[in-house]
Amino acid sequence: MKSPAIPIFTYHSIDVAPPRDKPFRSLHVHPDRFAKQMQWLKRLGYQGLSMRDARPYLEGKKQGKVAVITFDDGYLNVYQHAMPVLDRLGFTATNYFVANQIGGCNAWDLPKGSVEIKCMNKEQLLDWAAHGHEVGAHTLDHIFLPDASPAEAERQIAGSKTALEAITGTEVSNFCYPHGGEGAELRKIAEKAGFVHATTTQRGFARPSDDPFGLPRRFIRRTDNSLLFVKKLFGF
C-alpha cells in the first residue's frame, strides 16, 4: 500500500506585498489570504500542525488528515498576522529562524534590492513558542550552503541549533536549508547535528519513505487564491 502523502506548506512573509519594482513579491502572502487558506484547511477537515507535532505522521506511525505549516526566516509579520489565525483555529506551525538575525531583518536579501522585513526578537520568538508553535533552525546567517566549505556548512547548521536552543531552553529538532541549497553531504551534516527532519524547496508531498533530511514542500505564493491553495493541498 502506498504511504500516505502529507503536504508541508511553505510560507515566508505574511504581509502586504512590496511595490512592483521590488524583488521577491511572490514571497508575501496577504494576511487576509492566509486566513482564508487556513480556514479552508479547517473546513476540509485538516489539522494544521508544526513539523514537531506532525512527526508521528511523517514517520508513518500515525495517519490522519494533517497538513504541516512552515514559515521560513522568522519574520515579525508572521507573529503579528499569522499567529492569531493559527491560535484561533487550534493549529500549530513551525518557523525556521535565522539565528544571527533574531531581532534583525532579512539582511541576506537587502543587497538584491529587497525591502527590509523585520525578524522576531527574542521575546517574540519565546512568545511564539509559548503559544505552542515550533522554533526551527535556518542556519546562522541564511547562506547558500552548497557554496560553503564543509566546516562552514557544519558551523552554520549545528551552530544555529545550539544558538536557538540557548534562547528557548528546549531542543530544536527541525532544520530548513536556505534558498533550497542542499545535497547528500549537507543532509549528513544536518543529521550529525542532531536534527530529526530537514525540509527543502523541492516540490511534492512528504511520505514516511522519504529521506527525513530531504523532505519536499508545497510553496504558497502571493497569487495563490483559495482555489489554487486547495489544488495544492490535493496535489494538483
FIMARKE-556601 format. One record per residue (C-alpha): residue number from 1; x, y, z. Coordinates in steps of 0.001 Angstrom, whole numbers. Example, Ala and Ser with C-alpha at 12.3 -4.5 7.8 and 13.67 -1.06 7.14 Angstrom:
2
[1, [12300, -4500, 7800]]
[2, [13670, -1060, 7140]]
***
This chain:
236
[1, [0, 0, 0]]
[2, [1272, 3463, -893]]
[3, [2460, 5593, 2040]]
[4, [162, 8486, 2946]]
[5, [1200, 11768, 1348]]
[6, [1467, 14767, 3663]]
[7, [1526, 18345, 2386]]
[8, [4140, 20563, 4031]]
[9, [3243, 24146, 3157]]
[10, [5950, 26798, 2795]]
[11, [5261, 30431, 3655]]
[12, [7624, 33338, 4186]]
[13, [6172, 36813, 4766]]
[14, [2524, 37282, 5771]]
[15, [2022, 40879, 4784]]
[16, [1047, 43277, 2012]]
[17, [3330, 42844, -999]]
[18, [6043, 45454, -1633]]
[19, [5956, 47740, -4709]]
[20, [6097, 46116, -8139]]
[21, [9690, 47190, -8721]]
[22, [10910, 45161, -5733]]
[23, [12065, 41521, -5961]]
[24, [10597, 38534, -4136]]
[25, [6988, 39788, -4266]]
[26, [5795, 36187, -4556]]
[27, [7040, 35524, -1007]]
[28, [4485, 37929, 502]]
[29, [1063, 36400, 1189]]
[30, [-1599, 38921, 2233]]
[31, [-2861, 38324, 5807]]
[32, [-6478, 38031, 4612]]
[33, [-5499, 35461, 2007]]
[34, [-3528, 33468, 4584]]
[35, [-6529, 33492, 6945]]
[36, [-8822, 32186, 4190]]
[37, [-6367, 29417, 3337]]
[38, [-6211, 28276, 6949]]
[39, [-9990, 28404, 7174]]
[40, [-10194, 26156, 4120]]
[41, [-7909, 23645, 5825]]
[42, [-10201, 23585, 8831]]
[43, [-13349, 23400, 6692]]
[44, [-11958, 20435, 4765]]
[45, [-11239, 18563, 7980]]
[46, [-7477, 19041, 8107]]
[47, [-5466, 19724, 11234]]
[48, [-2646, 22212, 10725]]
[49, [479, 21019, 12530]]
[50, [4071, 22029, 13108]]
[51, [6848, 19715, 11982]]
[52, [7299, 18676, 15598]]
[53, [3627, 17831, 16089]]
[54, [3445, 16093, 12714]]
[55, [6405, 13831, 13433]]
[56, [4300, 10661, 14052]]
[57, [2558, 11231, 10704]]
[58, [5778, 11988, 8844]]
[59, [7283, 8781, 10227]]
[60, [4241, 6653, 9361]]
[61, [3369, 5885, 12977]]
[62, [41, 7697, 12773]]
[63, [-2422, 8522, 9997]]
[64, [-4951, 11314, 9613]]
[65, [-5899, 14426, 7693]]
[66, [-2993, 16677, 8580]]
[67, [-1168, 19471, 6776]]
[68, [2147, 20808, 8020]]
[69, [2525, 24600, 8156]]
[70, [6015, 26081, 7932]]
[71, [7390, 29607, 7673]]
[72, [10930, 30402, 6556]]
[73, [13073, 33182, 8071]]
[74, [11362, 34077, 11378]]
[75, [9637, 37254, 10220]]
[76, [7868, 39536, 12665]]
[77, [4823, 39788, 10379]]
[78, [4201, 36068, 10893]]
[79, [3978, 36700, 14620]]
[80, [1688, 39680, 14022]]
[81, [-592, 38353, 11299]]
[82, [-359, 34548, 11138]]
[83, [-98, 33503, 14778]]
[84, [-3536, 34874, 15807]]
[85, [-5141, 32935, 12936]]
[86, [-3328, 29730, 13835]]
[87, [-4230, 30093, 17503]]
[88, [-7891, 30751, 16734]]
[89, [-8126, 27599, 14619]]
[90, [-6152, 25431, 17038]]
[91, [-3310, 24925, 14553]]
[92, [418, 24804, 15265]]
[93, [3224, 25771, 12901]]
[94, [6999, 25750, 12544]]
[95, [9000, 28902, 11940]]
[96, [12582, 28405, 10763]]
[97, [14660, 31171, 12367]]
[98, [17942, 32635, 11127]]
[99, [19825, 32533, 14429]]
[100, [22016, 35605, 13920]]
[101, [19071, 37744, 12829]]
[102, [16873, 37383, 15916]]
[103, [15672, 40968, 16327]]
[104, [17275, 41800, 12983]]
[105, [15981, 41664, 9426]]
[106, [16316, 39919, 6061]]
[107, [19893, 41130, 5677]]
[108, [20653, 38341, 3171]]
[109, [18171, 39810, 637]]
[110, [18896, 43523, 1026]]
[111, [21845, 43528, -1430]]
[112, [19404, 42216, -4060]]
[113, [17125, 45222, -3658]]
[114, [14567, 43645, -1330]]
[115, [12509, 45723, 1061]]
[116, [13582, 45348, 4673]]
[117, [11495, 42859, 6643]]
[118, [11932, 42742, 10398]]
[119, [12529, 39440, 12163]]
[120, [11106, 38456, 15533]]
[121, [13169, 39452, 18540]]
[122, [13942, 37113, 21430]]
[123, [10788, 37956, 23375]]
[124, [8556, 37434, 20347]]
[125, [10287, 34163, 19497]]
[126, [9695, 32924, 23033]]
[127, [6059, 34005, 22882]]
[128, [5704, 32179, 19559]]
[129, [6955, 29050, 21329]]
[130, [4776, 29679, 24387]]
[131, [1719, 29603, 22108]]
[132, [2614, 26038, 21161]]
[133, [4390, 26787, 17912]]
[134, [7774, 25395, 16967]]
[135, [11138, 27114, 16674]]
[136, [13096, 25555, 13815]]
[137, [16590, 26378, 12536]]
[138, [17540, 28044, 9238]]
[139, [21332, 28408, 9717]]
[140, [23165, 31246, 11447]]
[141, [23231, 33661, 8504]]
[142, [20914, 32360, 5747]]
[143, [23793, 31440, 3449]]
[144, [23668, 29250, 345]]
[145, [25150, 26146, 1931]]
[146, [26470, 24431, -1252]]
[147, [28903, 27342, -1683]]
[148, [30320, 26933, 1828]]
[149, [33212, 24749, 2903]]
[150, [32233, 21610, 4834]]
[151, [33491, 23227, 8040]]
[152, [31489, 26411, 7462]]
[153, [28380, 24448, 6498]]
[154, [28658, 22489, 9734]]
[155, [29135, 25702, 11721]]
[156, [26075, 27255, 10113]]
[157, [23857, 24196, 10586]]
[158, [24959, 22931, 14003]]
[159, [25591, 26452, 15285]]
[160, [22048, 27565, 14546]]
[161, [20709, 24649, 16564]]
[162, [22939, 25473, 19513]]
[163, [22138, 29196, 19397]]
[164, [18377, 28708, 19231]]
[165, [18405, 26086, 21970]]
[166, [20246, 28572, 24186]]
[167, [17374, 31021, 23655]]
[168, [14477, 28595, 24034]]
[169, [15920, 26254, 26635]]
[170, [14421, 23347, 24684]]
[171, [15507, 21070, 21853]]
[172, [15395, 22457, 18320]]
[173, [14771, 19388, 16191]]
[174, [13893, 20672, 12726]]
[175, [16012, 22388, 10073]]
[176, [15420, 24058, 6707]]
[177, [18059, 24656, 4009]]
[178, [18172, 28355, 2967]]
[179, [17480, 29018, -720]]
[180, [16844, 25285, -1094]]
[181, [20596, 24704, -1202]]
[182, [21185, 21125, -169]]
[183, [22600, 17779, -1209]]
[184, [23753, 14442, 164]]
[185, [26670, 15824, 2189]]
[186, [24603, 18657, 3662]]
[187, [21892, 16196, 4638]]
[188, [24532, 14190, 6502]]
[189, [25656, 17343, 8334]]
[190, [22066, 18094, 9372]]
[191, [21673, 14555, 10660]]
[192, [25003, 14700, 12514]]
[193, [23960, 17989, 14134]]
[194, [21073, 16164, 15802]]
[195, [18089, 17323, 13795]]
[196, [15146, 14954, 13278]]
[197, [13914, 16306, 9948]]
[198, [15096, 18829, 7354]]
[199, [12945, 20419, 4669]]
[200, [13862, 21520, 1168]]
[201, [12330, 23625, -1602]]
[202, [11719, 20552, -3745]]
[203, [8078, 20377, -4763]]
[204, [5992, 17451, -3624]]
[205, [4347, 15705, -723]]
[206, [6220, 14141, 2167]]
[207, [5969, 10406, 2747]]
[208, [7359, 8186, 5526]]
[209, [9556, 6523, 2898]]
[210, [11322, 9821, 2102]]
[211, [14767, 10774, 3333]]
[212, [13914, 12603, 6591]]
[213, [16624, 15175, 5767]]
[214, [15249, 15965, 2330]]
[215, [11517, 16446, 2751]]
[216, [9696, 18245, -100]]
[217, [7177, 21028, 447]]
[218, [4359, 22912, -1275]]
[219, [5255, 26580, -1816]]
[220, [2415, 29088, -1312]]
[221, [2805, 32257, -3392]]
[222, [1300, 35721, -3156]]
[223, [-1019, 34980, -6087]]
[224, [-2367, 31677, -4745]]
[225, [-6076, 32250, -4132]]
[226, [-8256, 29793, -2214]]
[227, [-8836, 27600, -5279]]
[228, [-5118, 27305, -6033]]
[229, [-4417, 26633, -2380]]
[230, [-6925, 23763, -2283]]
[231, [-5454, 22388, -5504]]
[232, [-2001, 22366, -3893]]
[233, [-3485, 20672, -842]]
[234, [-4778, 17845, -3022]]
[235, [-1750, 17678, -5308]]
[236, [-2987, 19342, -8473]]
***
